[in-house]
Amino acid sequence: MDEERRKARRFTIDEMVELELGRESAVHASGINLSSCGLLCKSDYYMDPDTEVSLVLTVPTESGDHTVSCDGIVIRCQKGKGRHLTAIQFISLGEKDVGALEAFLGSCQPA
């Protein structure tokens, strides 16, 4: 049996996410699940593991939508037919982003 390696619970999301691969390259992806440590998304673009990305996603809060901007690293990318599943581990999150993300995750359905 496979051992669970996740550090945090995953929560199902259905949201578009923008991934930046350097200053001139942006990839649009569809979020699948989210945790306080990372994101699983699918996109048309294959990204090699260890690729550094910047990402932007919006989470609802009591005071309105909050845009979370952070850096991450691709930990795996599974090739598919036209769509690739990409797991990204967050490597930097600001304090306000962490608070907004945790509040949002507290209201989500576990994946």
Backbone as ProteinMPNN parsed JSONL, in Angstrom:
{"seq_chain_A": "MDEERRKARRFTIDEMVELELGRESAVHASGINLSSCGLLCKSDYYMDPDTEVSLVLTVPTESGDHTVSCDGIVIRCQKGKGRHLTAIQFISLGEKDVGALEAFLGSCQPA", "coords_chain_A": {"N_chain_A": [[0.841, -1.172, 0.0], [0.532, 2.251, -0.79], [2.238, 4.828, 0.895], [0.937, 7.655, 2.518], [1.978, 10.819, 1.543], [1.366, 13.445, 1.772], [1.482, 16.68, 3.218], [-0.469, 18.341, 4.079], [-4.077, 18.654, 4.25], [-6.086, 18.26, 1.308], [-8.203, 20.31, -0.709], [-11.0, 20.496, -2.756], [-11.137, 22.489, -5.651], [-12.397, 24.683, -8.185], [-11.178, 26.554, -10.224], [-9.681, 29.061, -12.254], [-6.21, 29.473, -12.724], [-3.322, 31.449, -12.875], [-0.16, 30.842, -14.087], [3.169, 31.807, -13.99], [6.024, 31.533, -15.884], [8.794, 32.673, -15.663], [9.467, 36.022, -16.806], [8.237, 36.515, -19.243], [6.498, 34.532, -19.981], [3.399, 33.126, -19.628], [1.083, 30.816, -18.269], [-2.095, 29.452, -18.467], [-4.08, 27.732, -16.2], [-6.197, 25.173, -14.82], [-7.413, 24.907, -11.654], [-7.451, 22.066, -9.514], [-7.194, 20.837, -6.975], [-6.378, 22.162, -3.721], [-4.142, 23.081, -1.139], [-2.745, 24.171, 2.0], [-0.129, 24.02, 1.438], [0.283, 23.664, -1.277], [-0.716, 23.222, -4.775], [-2.729, 21.452, -7.088], [-3.06, 21.287, -10.483], [-4.398, 21.482, -13.863], [-3.226, 21.776, -17.17], [-2.564, 22.877, -20.568], [0.067, 22.871, -20.995], [3.188, 21.342, -20.601], [5.269, 21.07, -17.773], [8.505, 20.831, -16.596], [9.641, 18.936, -13.76], [10.896, 20.607, -10.863], [10.811, 23.107, -11.985], [10.613, 26.545, -11.461], [7.884, 28.562, -10.597], [5.669, 31.376, -10.678], [2.605, 32.135, -9.182], [-0.85, 33.032, -9.389], [-3.879, 33.228, -7.736], [-7.326, 33.542, -6.877], [-9.095, 33.901, -3.881], [-12.157, 33.711, -2.084], [-13.052, 35.881, 0.597], [-14.329, 37.017, 3.794], [-14.356, 39.766, 3.586], [-14.355, 40.225, 0.888], [-12.977, 39.308, -2.371], [-9.705, 37.883, -2.354], [-6.532, 38.187, -3.689], [-4.129, 35.834, -4.108], [-0.747, 35.74, -4.373], [2.142, 34.029, -5.171], [5.284, 32.211, -5.033], [6.299, 29.105, -6.421], [7.242, 25.631, -6.826], [7.463, 23.187, -9.322], [6.6, 19.97, -8.564], [5.819, 17.624, -9.669], [4.768, 16.535, -12.909], [2.372, 15.174, -14.79], [2.079, 13.755, -17.851], [-0.566, 13.997, -20.168], [-3.296, 13.366, -22.465], [-3.34, 16.043, -24.23], [-3.835, 17.508, -21.918], [-2.168, 18.245, -18.906], [-1.403, 17.082, -15.691], [-0.346, 18.932, -13.019], [1.599, 19.275, -10.184], [2.218, 21.616, -7.731], [4.348, 22.938, -5.354], [4.096, 25.308, -2.808], [6.485, 27.847, -2.24], [6.82, 30.312, -1.218], [4.82, 32.443, 0.628], [3.014, 35.273, 1.518], [2.191, 36.768, 4.736], [-0.488, 37.787, 4.867], [-1.567, 36.464, 2.706], [-1.362, 33.791, 3.521], [-3.163, 33.809, 5.703], [-5.614, 34.443, 4.383], [-5.788, 32.274, 2.638], [-5.91, 30.066, 4.42], [-8.312, 30.681, 5.764], [-10.12, 30.478, 3.643], [-9.751, 27.75, 2.918], [-10.752, 26.554, 5.167], [-13.448, 26.681, 4.743], [-13.948, 24.983, 2.681], [-14.727, 21.92, 0.875], [-13.303, 18.828, 1.682], [-10.952, 17.141, -0.468]], "CA_chain_A": [[0.0, 0.0, 0.0], [1.299, 3.487, -0.845], [2.212, 5.646, 2.101], [0.491, 9.027, 2.295], [3.096, 11.745, 1.662], [0.862, 14.811, 1.847], [1.731, 17.393, 4.469], [-1.686, 19.071, 4.448], [-5.301, 18.191, 3.583], [-6.415, 18.861, 0.018], [-9.578, 20.756, -0.845], [-11.4, 20.614, -4.15], [-11.431, 23.826, -6.17], [-12.668, 24.765, -9.614], [-10.811, 27.942, -10.455], [-8.576, 29.304, -13.158], [-4.991, 29.909, -12.06], [-2.31, 31.91, -13.814], [1.197, 30.45, -13.715], [4.174, 32.538, -14.749], [7.296, 30.82, -16.027], [9.662, 33.753, -16.088], [8.776, 37.296, -17.005], [7.555, 36.649, -20.521], [5.709, 33.351, -20.303], [2.297, 32.849, -18.7], [0.313, 29.611, -18.586], [-3.373, 29.389, -17.775], [-4.339, 26.38, -15.72], [-7.441, 24.978, -14.082], [-7.141, 24.308, -10.353], [-8.184, 20.852, -9.171], [-7.277, 20.871, -5.52], [-5.542, 23.167, -3.101], [-3.861, 22.916, 0.283], [-1.937, 25.278, 2.495], [1.244, 23.778, 0.974], [0.44, 23.591, -2.721], [-1.823, 23.231, -5.714], [-2.748, 20.533, -8.215], [-3.813, 21.919, -11.567], [-4.205, 20.881, -15.173], [-3.03, 22.785, -18.211], [-2.138, 22.372, -21.865], [1.513, 23.044, -21.059], [3.987, 20.454, -19.754], [6.324, 21.745, -17.027], [9.464, 19.906, -16.001], [9.818, 19.019, -12.31], [11.876, 21.586, -10.377], [10.615, 24.407, -12.616], [10.07, 27.552, -10.557], [6.765, 29.301, -11.165], [4.919, 32.315, -9.851], [1.201, 31.871, -9.467], [-1.868, 33.95, -8.885], [-5.228, 32.692, -7.661], [-8.213, 34.382, -6.082], [-9.924, 33.176, -2.921], [-13.131, 34.582, -1.44], [-12.936, 36.108, 2.037], [-15.487, 37.744, 4.318], [-14.296, 41.166, 3.147], [-14.261, 40.264, -0.571], [-11.979, 38.423, -2.96], [-8.3, 38.146, -2.034], [-5.631, 37.621, -4.675], [-2.946, 35.203, -3.532], [0.382, 35.69, -5.3], [3.268, 33.374, -4.506], [6.197, 31.422, -5.841], [6.2, 27.682, -6.179], [8.11, 24.776, -7.614], [6.773, 22.015, -9.853], [7.159, 18.749, -7.978], [5.581, 16.562, -10.653], [3.872, 16.883, -14.015], [1.98, 13.927, -15.445], [1.623, 14.01, -19.213], [-1.853, 13.436, -20.542], [-3.697, 13.693, -23.828], [-3.727, 17.45, -24.348], [-3.867, 18.148, -20.605], [-1.145, 17.719, -18.016], [-1.636, 17.32, -14.265], [0.868, 19.524, -12.468], [1.589, 19.512, -8.737], [3.105, 22.733, -7.399], [4.54, 23.187, -3.926], [4.348, 26.718, -2.52], [7.756, 28.094, -1.566], [6.736, 31.61, -0.537], [3.476, 33.001, 0.8], [2.996, 36.361, 2.484], [1.333, 36.547, 5.908], [-1.893, 38.033, 4.522], [-1.98, 35.388, 1.794], [-1.539, 32.585, 4.338], [-4.42, 33.968, 6.442], [-6.746, 34.346, 3.455], [-5.827, 30.906, 2.136], [-6.378, 29.189, 5.496], [-9.73, 30.957, 5.981], [-10.832, 29.893, 2.507], [-9.688, 26.291, 3.011], [-11.633, 26.158, 6.272], [-14.841, 26.633, 4.275], [-14.009, 24.102, 1.504], [-14.992, 20.488, 0.977], [-12.072, 18.05, 1.476], [-10.857, 16.397, -1.737]], "C_chain_A": [[0.89, 1.241, 0.0], [1.136, 4.27, 0.447], [1.809, 7.073, 1.736], [1.659, 9.978, 2.541], [2.634, 13.192, 1.807], [1.108, 15.407, 3.224], [0.48, 18.101, 4.972], [-2.873, 18.509, 3.679], [-5.531, 18.952, 2.296], [-7.89, 19.22, -0.002], [-9.861, 20.987, -2.319], [-11.671, 22.067, -4.503], [-11.736, 23.702, -7.652], [-12.439, 26.22, -10.0], [-9.664, 28.02, -11.446], [-7.415, 29.893, -12.367], [-4.023, 30.366, -13.135], [-0.935, 31.554, -13.268], [2.168, 31.219, -14.594], [5.483, 31.769, -14.703], [8.326, 31.831, -16.525], [8.825, 34.97, -16.413], [7.919, 37.347, -18.262], [6.604, 35.505, -20.849], [4.654, 33.103, -19.228], [1.511, 31.647, -19.208], [-0.977, 29.679, -17.796], [-3.657, 27.934, -17.432], [-5.664, 26.36, -14.976], [-7.11, 24.264, -12.777], [-8.024, 23.105, -10.095], [-8.336, 20.746, -7.665], [-6.16, 21.734, -4.956], [-5.325, 22.791, -1.648], [-3.069, 24.131, 0.739], [-0.495, 25.17, 2.018], [1.397, 23.808, -0.54], [-0.861, 23.468, -3.48], [-1.64, 22.118, -6.732], [-3.604, 21.182, -9.284], [-3.596, 21.146, -12.857], [-4.09, 22.0, -16.195], [-2.626, 22.093, -19.509], [-0.617, 22.319, -21.969], [2.213, 22.08, -20.111], [5.094, 21.264, -19.085], [7.222, 20.707, -16.373], [9.472, 20.05, -14.484], [10.997, 19.943, -11.983], [11.801, 22.932, -11.092], [10.028, 25.365, -11.585], [8.989, 28.339, -11.28], [6.292, 30.348, -10.16], [3.468, 32.069, -10.176], [0.297, 32.869, -8.777], [-3.195, 33.215, -8.887], [-6.041, 33.567, -6.723], [-9.047, 33.51, -5.167], [-10.911, 34.15, -2.296], [-12.851, 34.696, 0.062], [-14.18, 36.863, 2.496], [-15.52, 39.185, 3.829], [-14.175, 41.311, 1.628], [-13.173, 39.328, -1.075], [-10.57, 38.867, -2.587], [-7.438, 37.45, -3.075], [-4.377, 37.12, -3.972], [-1.889, 35.137, -4.63], [1.548, 35.055, -4.57], [4.154, 32.678, -5.521], [6.034, 29.967, -5.462], [7.197, 26.937, -7.037], [7.312, 23.551, -8.057], [7.417, 20.779, -9.238], [6.855, 17.52, -8.836], [4.623, 17.096, -11.719], [3.622, 15.593, -14.787], [1.416, 14.254, -16.815], [0.307, 13.315, -19.464], [-2.157, 13.793, -21.978], [-4.208, 15.134, -23.871], [-3.753, 18.192, -23.027], [-2.841, 17.466, -19.714], [-1.498, 18.064, -16.58], [-0.321, 17.771, -13.644], [0.683, 19.806, -10.988], [2.648, 20.563, -8.427], [3.15, 22.89, -5.888], [4.834, 24.671, -3.733], [5.688, 26.857, -1.817], [7.808, 29.476, -0.937], [5.294, 32.089, -0.541], [3.585, 34.121, 1.832], [2.02, 36.065, 3.617], [-0.147, 36.724, 5.592], [-2.427, 36.943, 3.603], [-2.228, 34.095, 2.556], [-2.868, 32.656, 5.084], [-5.635, 33.81, 5.557], [-6.905, 32.924, 2.941], [-6.369, 29.949, 3.196], [-7.865, 29.414, 5.797], [-10.571, 30.34, 4.862], [-10.876, 28.363, 2.615], [-10.582, 25.769, 4.127], [-13.089, 26.037, 5.848], [-15.027, 25.666, 3.094], [-14.306, 22.658, 1.874], [-13.69, 19.725, 0.763], [-12.125, 17.263, 0.172], [-10.762, 14.906, -1.464]], "O_chain_A": [[1.894, 1.282, 0.711], [0.046, 4.36, 1.011], [2.295, 7.626, 0.749], [2.265, 9.957, 3.612], [3.471, 14.083, 1.953], [0.963, 14.741, 4.249], [0.38, 18.424, 6.155], [-2.71, 17.955, 2.592], [-5.214, 20.138, 2.197], [-8.721, 18.538, 0.598], [-9.064, 21.596, -3.034], [-12.342, 22.786, -3.763], [-11.366, 22.716, -8.29], [-13.378, 27.012, -10.091], [-8.789, 27.155, -11.474], [-7.608, 30.704, -11.461], [-3.916, 29.738, -14.188], [-0.585, 31.911, -12.143], [1.999, 31.271, -15.812], [5.98, 31.406, -13.637], [8.68, 31.825, -17.704], [7.6, 34.936, -16.302], [6.976, 38.134, -18.339], [5.968, 35.52, -21.903], [4.983, 32.895, -18.06], [1.302, 31.482, -20.41], [-0.961, 29.935, -16.592], [-3.498, 27.035, -18.257], [-6.179, 27.397, -14.56], [-6.588, 23.149, -12.789], [-9.211, 23.119, -10.419], [-9.439, 20.588, -7.141], [-5.151, 21.998, -5.61], [-6.219, 22.247, -1.0], [-2.763, 25.017, -0.059], [0.281, 26.114, 2.169], [2.509, 23.961, -1.045], [-1.951, 23.589, -2.92], [-0.525, 21.866, -7.188], [-4.74, 21.581, -9.024], [-2.73, 20.275, -12.941], [-4.761, 23.027, -16.1], [-2.379, 20.887, -19.54], [-0.079, 21.777, -22.935], [1.863, 22.012, -18.933], [5.778, 22.049, -19.741], [6.744, 19.81, -15.679], [9.327, 21.158, -13.969], [11.963, 20.034, -12.74], [12.628, 23.809, -10.842], [9.054, 25.032, -10.912], [9.16, 28.733, -12.434], [6.494, 30.213, -8.954], [3.128, 31.819, -11.332], [0.628, 33.454, -7.746], [-3.598, 32.646, -9.902], [-5.483, 34.256, -5.868], [-9.633, 32.516, -5.595], [-10.553, 35.291, -2.007], [-12.461, 33.723, 0.707], [-14.988, 37.296, 1.675], [-16.596, 39.762, 3.673], [-13.92, 42.409, 1.135], [-12.524, 38.638, -0.289], [-10.277, 40.06, -2.513], [-7.598, 36.253, -3.316], [-3.66, 37.885, -3.328], [-2.115, 34.547, -5.686], [1.909, 35.487, -3.475], [3.822, 32.572, -6.702], [5.678, 29.638, -4.331], [7.901, 27.522, -7.86], [6.579, 22.954, -7.267], [8.622, 20.564, -9.369], [7.544, 16.503, -8.744], [3.796, 17.972, -11.466], [4.539, 15.003, -15.359], [0.402, 14.943, -16.933], [0.091, 12.185, -19.027], [-1.357, 14.455, -22.639], [-5.374, 15.397, -23.58], [-3.696, 19.422, -23.027], [-2.671, 16.248, -19.767], [-1.852, 19.204, -16.281], [0.691, 17.077, -13.735], [-0.262, 20.484, -10.584], [3.811, 20.427, -8.805], [2.113, 22.965, -5.228], [5.704, 25.231, -4.399], [6.001, 26.087, -0.909], [8.743, 29.783, -0.198], [4.639, 32.133, -1.582], [4.179, 33.937, 2.895], [1.134, 35.221, 3.481], [-0.972, 35.906, 6.0], [-3.588, 36.545, 3.703], [-3.19, 33.381, 2.275], [-3.621, 31.683, 5.102], [-6.587, 33.123, 5.926], [-8.023, 32.423, 2.82], [-7.207, 29.102, 2.886], [-8.597, 28.458, 6.056], [-11.618, 29.748, 5.123], [-11.93, 27.758, 2.421], [-11.109, 24.66, 4.036], [-13.878, 25.368, 6.515], [-16.131, 25.54, 2.565], [-14.158, 22.241, 3.023], [-13.021, 19.948, -0.247], [-13.18, 16.784, -0.244], [-10.675, 14.112, -2.4]]}, "name": "protein", "num_of_chains": 1, "seq": "MDEERRKARRFTIDEMVELELGRESAVHASGINLSSCGLLCKSDYYMDPDTEVSLVLTVPTESGDHTVSCDGIVIRCQKGKGRHLTAIQFISLGEKDVGALEAFLGSCQPA"}
